Amino acid sequence: MFRVLMTALLLAGSTLAMPAHGANDPGKALHEFFESEWERGLRESPESASYRGDRRYNDRWTDMGLEAIAARQAADRDALAKLLSFDRGALSAEDRLHFDVMRWQLEKAVERQQYREYLRPVNQRGGPQTIAQIAEVLPFANTKDYRDWLARMAALPERLEQVMALMEEGVREGNTPPRVLMARIPAQIASQVVDDPEQSQFYKPFLRFPDAVPASERGALQAEARRIVVEGIVPAYRRFGEFFERDYLPHARESIAAVDMPGGKPYYDFLASTFTTTDMTTDEIHAVGLREVARIRGEMEGIRREVGFDGDLQAFFEHLRTDPKYFHDTPEALFDAYLAVSKRIDPELVKIARIIPRLPYGLRAIPDNIAPDTTTAYYQGGALDGTRAGFYYVNLYKPEVRPKWEMMALSLHEAVPGHHFQISRAMELPDMPTFRRTGYFTAYGEGWALYAERLGYEMGLYDDPYGRMGQLAYDMWRAVRLVVDTGMHSQGWSRQQAIDYFMDNAPKTLQDVTNEIDRYIGWPGQALAYKIGQLKISEMRARAEAELGAKFDIRDFNDAVLETGSVPLETLERHIDAWIARQSP
């Protein structure tokens, strides 16, 4: 899973004056519009700018006041109108593609305004209680970087007040998250209420300084940080925790289904369409999931027989979940093993692509305060200007539930040739508007990453049946998602029913399964994108192999998939069909 701020924050519309539509050069005017939109997105979402490596707004947070939100939404609508005022027919083929991508994004951003999702600003995987994590992507290279962080720290209490106002409005409107998820939040908030300011997550950058920060200034910076933690941050989180438990948690909804939220079934249909970039119905998606689960179970049975396991598939799953030989004893050993897997993958990339991204990636542990409540791993992209590498984050909480047999497929997905490979390739594409080099369509990005797990076969990395079982387990994981996400959000499934279905069909541990199901409850529709995207990319590959025969080269096909940057699946399919036609004899 690629952990990134929503593209809609970056491409939300424009409050800037519209550049004149140059009569003789409509493409130039269009690109000026693209860049004005990009700049507006950075100003309105300083966190997005920080994640992209842009330091200009590192001293502030996004304004979450209702007036500011309304202004951003009005700007979205204005931007869409301005975009549509361009004559698409007068543009080059390349610019028509850029136009279509931005139109898709802006239309979805405007359509989703009616659902007022901003009234649910907290979930178990992130929110104001985990906002300090942004420090991990900040440079802290000079004194100004530290002063910018002090400014953000000082502004944190106001940010929490804005969030509480949104949550109060959500309670009044009956627009709240499921209580079963919100029950996880108090412990996360409590982790921010510390007696020793130097134990605060906000203070972590002040534990060491680069040489560029004069020794004479360090003590004053540390003293100011401690003061802000003691006088501002800790009291603010204490108030937030009291508000959450007294005024919010009791009003969180009992239902887990998206169709029971304001907007009802049309809201869930919108989410499914947006995340998959298709017009598939949720019933169609559910049916695809059932077919895929049946297919993969058959392949798993083959592995069970191959290894000579004496028992049925359920017993084999339990064996894979519980036998100590499949697990590392300590978080340190688990981390070292992930490092070794990553080093094993890197030299094999030349077998599946001709173009290798220049940006490196590193490995980090998921922060302790969210590790119990989040997924097995995620990826954080690097800075757009190349000043910060990408990072593959792994969950070291309870190593006894992190099996060795899943590590290869997981690393292929989150790092290379999965998310790091695809996202870094896009950032390095020449002559693209900035929003295209940084855009992220879930079906494309997650579809590629799931497809990348199977590229391990071409790379010679699944060299034993347990590694292959790990790949099948991860493929099953995404197939199960189609069934349980649609089941819970549109067909009346209970949380326990979804957990049981997952456990019945995949060898992942109960810890992982429970966190996954809660993720689908808290993020309706997102999990549908993986398998739908993978199936579409695999379908295109099969078509290319059939039509090109001996001329087909997996490296050229993969490069062709990645050379568009992130796009809706329909756009990708048109591109690949044209690529096949160019390769044909």
C-alpha positions in Angstrom: 0.0 0.0 0.0 1.3 3.5 -1.0 0.9 5.8 2.0 0.3 9.3 0.4 -1.9 12.3 0.9 -5.0 12.3 -1.4 -4.3 13.6 -4.9 -7.4 15.7 -4.5 -5.5 17.8 -2.0 -2.9 18.6 -4.6 -5.3 19.1 -7.5 -8.2 20.8 -5.8 -8.9 23.7 -8.2 -7.7 27.3 -8.4 -8.2 30.6 -6.8 -5.7 32.1 -9.1 -6.5 34.3 -12.1 -6.9 32.1 -15.2 -4.0 32.5 -17.7 -5.1 33.9 -21.1 -5.9 31.2 -23.6 -3.2 31.9 -26.0 -4.8 31.9 -29.4 -1.7 30.5 -31.1 -0.5 28.3 -28.4 -3.3 26.7 -26.4 -0.9 24.1 -25.0 1.2 26.8 -23.3 -1.8 28.3 -21.6 -3.0 24.9 -20.5 0.4 24.1 -18.9 0.4 27.5 -17.1 -3.0 26.5 -15.7 -1.6 23.1 -14.6 1.2 24.8 -12.8 -1.0 27.3 -11.1 -3.2 24.5 -9.9 -0.1 22.6 -8.6 1.1 25.7 -6.7 -2.4 26.3 -5.2 -2.5 22.7 -4.0 0.8 23.1 -2.2 -0.3 26.3 -0.6 -3.6 24.9 0.6 -2.0 21.6 1.8 1.3 22.4 3.4 1.7 18.7 4.5 1.5 17.7 0.8 4.2 20.2 0.0 6.4 18.8 2.8 5.9 15.2 1.6 6.9 16.4 -1.9 10.1 17.9 -0.5 9.0 21.5 -1.0 10.1 23.4 2.2 8.2 26.7 1.6 5.3 25.8 3.8 7.0 23.7 6.5 6.0 26.2 9.2 2.2 25.6 9.0 -0.6 23.0 8.8 -3.6 22.8 6.5 -6.3 25.2 7.6 -9.2 22.8 8.7 -11.7 25.5 9.5 -15.1 25.2 7.9 -14.6 28.5 6.0 -11.3 27.4 4.6 -12.7 24.0 3.5 -15.6 25.8 1.8 -13.2 28.1 0.0 -11.1 25.1 -1.2 -14.3 23.4 -2.5 -15.4 26.5 -4.3 -11.9 26.7 -5.9 -12.3 23.1 -7.0 -15.5 24.0 -8.9 -13.9 27.1 -10.3 -10.9 25.1 -11.5 -13.1 22.5 -13.3 -15.0 25.3 -15.1 -11.7 26.9 -16.2 -10.3 23.6 -17.4 -13.4 23.0 -19.5 -13.1 26.4 -21.1 -10.0 25.1 -23.0 -10.7 23.8 -26.5 -9.6 20.2 -26.1 -9.6 19.7 -29.9 -6.9 22.3 -30.4 -4.5 20.5 -28.1 -1.8 18.0 -29.0 -2.4 14.3 -28.3 -0.1 14.5 -25.3 -1.9 17.6 -23.9 -5.3 16.0 -24.5 -4.1 13.1 -22.2 -3.0 15.6 -19.5 -6.4 17.4 -19.9 -8.3 14.2 -19.6 -6.4 13.1 -16.4 -7.0 16.5 -14.7 -10.6 16.5 -15.8 -11.2 13.1 -14.2 -9.6 14.2 -11.0 -11.4 17.5 -10.7 -14.8 16.0 -11.6 -14.3 13.4 -8.9 -13.2 16.0 -6.4 -16.3 18.1 -7.1 -18.6 15.1 -7.0 -17.4 14.0 -3.6 -18.0 17.3 -2.0 -21.6 16.4 -1.3 -20.5 13.6 1.1 -18.6 16.0 3.5 -15.9 13.4 4.3 -13.9 16.1 6.2 -16.4 15.7 9.1 -14.7 12.4 9.8 -11.0 13.6 10.3 -9.9 10.7 12.5 -9.4 7.0 11.9 -7.3 4.3 13.5 -4.6 4.6 10.9 -4.0 8.3 11.0 -5.3 11.7 12.1 -4.3 14.5 14.4 -3.1 11.9 17.0 -0.4 10.7 14.6 0.4 14.1 12.9 4.0 14.1 14.4 4.9 11.4 11.9 5.4 14.1 9.2 8.8 14.8 10.9 10.1 11.7 9.3 10.1 13.3 5.9 11.3 16.7 6.9 15.0 17.5 6.2 16.2 19.1 9.5 19.3 20.3 7.7 19.6 23.8 9.1 18.4 26.1 11.8 15.4 27.3 9.7 14.2 23.7 9.4 14.1 23.5 13.2 12.4 26.8 13.6 9.8 25.8 11.0 9.1 22.7 13.1 8.8 24.8 16.2 6.2 26.9 14.4 4.2 23.8 13.5 4.5 22.6 17.0 3.2 25.9 18.4 0.2 25.8 15.9 -0.8 22.2 16.9 -3.3 23.2 19.6 -5.2 25.4 17.1 -5.2 22.5 14.6 -6.7 20.2 17.3 -9.4 22.8 18.0 -10.3 22.9 14.3 -10.5 19.1 14.2 -12.7 18.9 17.2 -15.1 21.5 15.6 -15.4 19.3 12.6 -16.0 16.2 14.7 -18.8 18.1 16.6 -20.4 19.0 13.3 -20.1 15.4 12.3 -21.9 14.3 15.4 -24.7 16.8 14.8 -25.1 15.5 11.2 -24.8 11.8 12.1 -21.7 11.7 9.9 -19.3 9.7 12.2 -17.0 6.7 11.8 -17.8 3.2 13.2 -17.4 2.9 17.0 -15.5 -0.3 16.6 -12.7 1.6 15.0 -12.9 4.7 17.2 -12.3 2.5 20.2 -8.7 2.2 19.0 -8.1 5.9 19.1 -7.9 6.8 22.9 -4.6 4.8 23.3 -3.1 6.6 20.3 -4.0 10.0 21.8 -2.7 9.0 25.2 0.7 8.2 23.6 1.0 12.0 23.0 0.4 12.9 26.6 3.9 12.6 28.1 5.4 13.6 31.5 8.9 14.1 30.1 8.8 16.5 27.1 11.8 14.8 25.6 9.7 11.7 25.2 7.3 13.5 23.0 7.2 12.4 19.4 7.4 16.1 18.4 10.7 16.5 20.3 12.5 13.7 18.4 14.1 16.0 15.8 15.8 17.9 18.7 17.7 14.8 20.0 20.4 15.4 17.4 21.5 18.2 15.1 23.4 18.4 11.8 26.7 20.4 11.7 24.9 23.2 9.9 23.1 24.1 13.2 25.6 26.1 15.3 26.2 24.6 18.7 25.4 27.9 20.3 21.8 27.7 19.0 21.0 24.2 19.9 20.2 24.6 23.6 17.8 27.5 22.9 16.0 25.4 20.2 15.7 22.4 22.6 14.4 24.7 25.4 11.8 26.2 23.1 10.7 22.7 22.0 10.4 21.5 25.6 8.3 24.6 26.5 5.9 24.1 23.6 5.4 20.4 24.4 4.8 21.2 28.1 2.6 24.3 27.7 0.9 23.7 24.4 1.0 20.2 22.9 0.5 18.0 26.0 -2.4 20.1 27.3 -4.0 20.2 23.8 -3.8 16.4 23.4 -5.2 16.0 27.0 -8.2 18.2 26.0 -8.5 16.3 22.7 -8.5 12.9 24.6 -11.1 14.1 27.0 -13.3 15.4 24.2 -12.9 12.2 22.3 -13.9 9.8 25.1 -16.6 12.0 26.5 -18.3 13.7 23.5 -17.3 11.8 20.4 -16.8 8.1 21.0 -20.3 7.6 22.5 -21.8 9.1 19.3 -19.8 7.1 16.8 -22.1 4.9 14.7 -22.8 1.3 15.5 -23.0 0.3 11.8 -19.8 -0.5 9.8 -21.5 -0.2 6.4 -20.7 2.7 4.1 -24.3 2.5 2.8 -25.4 3.6 6.3 -23.5 6.8 6.1 -24.9 10.1 4.7 -25.2 9.5 1.0 -26.2 5.8 1.3 -25.5 3.4 -1.5 -24.7 6.1 -4.1 -21.8 7.1 -1.8 -20.3 3.6 -1.8 -20.9 3.3 -5.5 -19.0 6.5 -6.0 -16.1 5.3 -3.8 -15.9 2.0 -5.7 -15.9 3.7 -9.1 -13.4 6.3 -8.0 -10.9 3.8 -6.5 -11.2 1.3 -9.4 -11.5 3.9 -12.1 -14.1 1.7 -13.7 -17.9 1.7 -14.0 -18.2 -1.8 -12.5 -21.0 -2.3 -10.1 -20.3 -3.4 -6.5 -22.2 -6.7 -7.3 -19.9 -7.3 -10.3 -16.9 -6.6 -8.1 -18.1 -9.0 -5.5 -18.6 -11.7 -8.1 -15.1 -11.2 -9.5 -13.8 -11.7 -5.9 -15.6 -15.0 -5.5 -14.2 -16.3 -8.8 -10.7 -15.3 -7.8 -10.9 -16.8 -4.4 -12.0 -20.1 -5.9 -9.1 -20.0 -8.5 -6.4 -19.2 -5.9 -7.7 -21.8 -3.5 -7.1 -24.4 -6.2 -3.5 -23.3 -6.6 -3.0 -23.3 -2.8 -4.2 -26.9 -2.7 -1.5 -27.7 -5.3 1.2 -26.2 -2.9 -0.2 -28.2 0.0 0.1 -31.4 -1.9 3.6 -30.5 -3.2 5.0 -30.1 0.3 3.3 -33.3 1.4 1.3 -31.7 4.2 -0.9 -34.2 5.9 -4.1 -32.3 6.4 -6.7 -30.2 4.6 -6.1 -26.6 3.5 -7.4 -25.1 6.7 -5.0 -27.2 8.7 -2.2 -26.1 6.3 -3.1 -22.4 6.9 -3.0 -23.0 10.7 0.4 -24.6 10.3 1.7 -21.7 8.4 0.3 -19.2 11.0 1.7 -21.0 14.0 4.8 -23.1 13.4 7.7 -21.1 15.1 10.1 -22.0 12.2 8.2 -19.5 10.0 8.8 -16.5 12.3 11.7 -14.4 13.6 12.2 -14.2 17.4 12.8 -10.5 17.7 11.9 -7.2 16.0 15.6 -6.7 15.2 15.9 -10.1 13.5 12.8 -9.4 11.5 14.1 -6.0 10.4 17.4 -7.5 9.3 15.6 -10.2 7.3 13.6 -7.5 5.4 16.9 -5.8 4.6 18.3 -9.1 3.2 15.2 -9.7 1.1 15.4 -6.2 -0.4 19.1 -6.7 -1.3 18.2 -10.0 -2.9 15.6 -8.3 -5.2 17.6 -5.3 -6.4 20.0 -7.0 -8.8 17.2 -9.0 -10.5 15.3 -5.9 -11.7 17.1 -5.9 -15.0 15.1 -9.0 -15.9 11.8 -7.3 -15.9 12.5 -3.7 -17.0 15.0 -1.8 -19.1 14.5 1.5 -17.3 15.5 1.5 -13.6 14.6 4.6 -11.5 17.5 6.6 -10.2 16.0 7.4 -6.8 17.1 5.0 -4.1 14.8 3.6 -1.3 15.5 2.7 2.3 13.8 0.5 5.0 12.2 1.9 8.2 10.2 0.4 11.0 6.6 1.6 11.3 6.4 3.9 14.4 5.6 2.1 17.6 2.5 4.2 18.4 0.6 3.1 15.3 2.2 -0.3 14.7 -0.4 -2.3 16.7 -3.3 -0.8 14.7 -1.9 -0.7 11.1 -1.0 -3.0 8.3 2.0 -5.2 7.7 3.9 -2.6 5.6 3.5 0.6 3.5 5.5 2.8 1.2 6.3 6.5 1.6 7.4 8.2 -1.6 10.6 10.2 -2.0 10.9 14.0 -2.6 10.0 15.2 -6.0 13.4 16.9 -6.4 15.3 13.8 -5.3 16.5 15.2 -2.0 14.8 12.4 0.0 14.7 8.8 -0.8 11.6 6.6 -0.8 11.0 4.4 2.2 9.6 1.0 2.7 8.0 0.8 6.2 7.7 -2.6 7.9 5.7 -3.5 10.9 7.9 -5.0 13.7 5.1 -5.2 16.3 4.7 -8.8 17.4 7.3 -10.6 15.2 5.6 -13.8 16.1 2.7 -12.9 13.7 5.0 -11.8 10.8 5.7 -15.0 8.8 8.9 -15.4 6.7 7.0 -16.8 3.8 5.2 -13.5 3.1 8.3 -11.3 3.1 9.3 -11.7 -0.6 5.8 -10.9 -2.0 5.4 -8.0 0.4 8.7 -6.5 -0.5 8.1 -6.9 -4.2 4.8 -5.0 -3.7 5.9 -2.2 -1.4 9.4 -1.5 -2.7 10.7 -2.8 -6.0 9.5 -3.4 -8.6 6.2 -2.3 -6.9 5.5 1.1 -5.4 9.0 2.6 -5.2 9.7 1.5 -8.7 6.5 2.8 -10.2 6.3 6.1 -8.2 9.9 7.0 -8.8 9.7 6.2 -12.5 6.7 8.6 -12.7 8.6 11.4 -10.9 11.5 11.0 -13.3 9.4 11.2 -16.5 10.6 14.1 -18.6 8.4 16.9 -20.1 5.4 16.1 -17.9 3.3 18.6 -15.9 4.1 18.3 -12.3 0.7 17.0 -11.4 1.1 14.1 -13.8 4.5 13.1 -12.4 3.1 13.0 -8.9 -0.5 11.8 -9.5 -1.8 8.6 -8.0 -4.7 6.6 -9.2 -5.2 3.7 -6.8 -6.2 1.1 -9.4 -3.1 1.9 -11.4 -0.6 2.2 -8.5 -1.9 -0.7 -6.4 -2.7 -2.8 -9.5 0.9 -2.4 -10.6 2.2 -3.3 -7.2 0.1 -6.4 -7.0 1.1 -7.4 -10.5 4.7 -6.8 -9.5 4.4 -9.6 -6.9 4.0 -12.1 -9.7 7.1 -10.6 -11.5 9.0 -12.4 -8.7 8.7 -15.6 -10.9 10.4 -13.9 -13.9 13.1 -12.7 -11.5 13.7 -16.1 -10.1 12.8 -15.1 -6.5 10.2 -17.7 -5.6 12.6 -20.6 -5.4 10.7 -22.8 -2.9 7.1 -23.8 -2.5 6.7 -21.7 0.7 7.7 -18.6 -1.1 5.2 -19.4 -3.8 2.6 -20.0 -1.1 3.4 -16.5 0.2 2.7 -15.1 -3.3 -0.6 -17.0 -3.5 -1.5 -15.8 0.1 -1.0 -12.2 -1.0 -2.9 -12.7 -4.2 -5.7 -14.3 -2.1 -5.6 -11.4 0.3 -6.5 -9.0 -2.5 -9.1 -11.3 -3.9 -10.7 -11.6 -0.4 -10.8 -7.8 -0.3 -13.3 -7.7 -3.2 -15.6 -10.0 -1.3 -15.4 -8.6 2.2 -15.3 -4.9 1.3 -18.5 -5.2 -0.9 -19.9 -7.6 1.6 -19.6 -5.3 4.6 -20.4 -2.0 2.9 -23.3 -3.1 0.6 -24.5 -6.6 1.5 -25.0 -6.5 5.2 -21.9 -8.5 6.3 -20.8 -8.2 9.9 -17.3 -7.4 10.9 -16.9 -10.9 12.4 -18.3 -12.5 9.2 -15.6 -10.7 7.2 -12.9 -11.8 9.6 -14.0 -15.4 9.4 -14.2 -15.3 5.6 -10.7 -13.9 5.4 -9.3 -16.5 7.9 -11.0 -19.3 6.0 -9.4 -18.4 2.7 -5.9 -17.1 3.6 -3.1 -18.1 5.9 -2.5 -14.6 7.3 -2.5 -14.3 11.0 -5.5 -13.1 13.1 -3.6 -9.9 14.0 -3.1 -9.0 10.4 -6.6 -10.1 9.3 -8.3 -8.0 12.1 -6.3 -4.9 11.2 -7.0 -5.4 7.5 -10.8 -5.8 8.0 -10.8 -2.7 10.2 -8.9 -0.8 7.5 -11.6 -1.8 4.9 -14.3 -0.6 7.3 -12.5 2.8 7.8 -11.6 3.3 4.1 -14.5 1.9 2.1 -13.8 1.0 -1.5 -10.0 1.6 -1.5 -9.2 -2.1 -1.2 -11.2 -2.9 -4.3 -8.6 -1.2 -6.5 -5.7 -3.7 -6.1 -7.2 -6.8 -7.6 -9.2 -4.9 -10.3 -6.0 -3.1 -11.4 -3.9 -6.2 -11.3 -6.4 -8.1 -13.4 -6.6 -5.4 -16.0 -2.8 -5.1 -16.3 -2.5 -8.9 -16.5 -5.2 -9.0 -19.2 -3.3 -6.4 -21.2 -0.1 -8.4 -20.9 -1.9 -11.6 -22.0 -3.2 -9.7 -25.1 0.2 -8.4 -25.9 1.8 -11.9 -25.6 -0.9 -13.4 -27.9 -0.6 -10.7 -30.5 3.2 -10.2 -30.5 4.2 -13.8 -30.1 8.0 -14.1 -30.3 8.4 -10.3 -30.4 6.9 -9.9 -26.9 9.5 -8.8 -24.3 8.4 -8.5 -20.7 10.8 -5.6 -20.2 9.3 -3.6 -23.0 5.8 -4.3 -21.8 6.5 -3.2 -18.2 8.2 -0.1 -19.4 5.2 0.7 -21.6 2.9 0.3 -18.5 5.0 2.7 -16.5 5.8 5.3 -19.1 2.3 6.9 -18.8 2.6 7.7 -15.1 -0.4 7.0 -13.0 -3.7 7.1 -15.1 -7.2 5.6 -15.0 -7.3 2.0 -16.2 -9.2 3.0 -19.4 -6.5 5.4 -20.3 -3.8 2.9 -19.7 -5.6 0.3 -21.8 -5.8 2.7 -24.8 -2.0 3.4 -24.4 -1.1 -0.3 -24.3 -3.3 -1.1 -27.3 -1.5 1.6 -29.3 1.8 0.2 -28.0 0.9 -3.3 -29.2 -0.1 -1.9 -32.6 3.3 -0.2 -32.9 5.2 -3.4 -32.1 3.2 -5.6 -34.4 4.9 -6.8 -37.6 
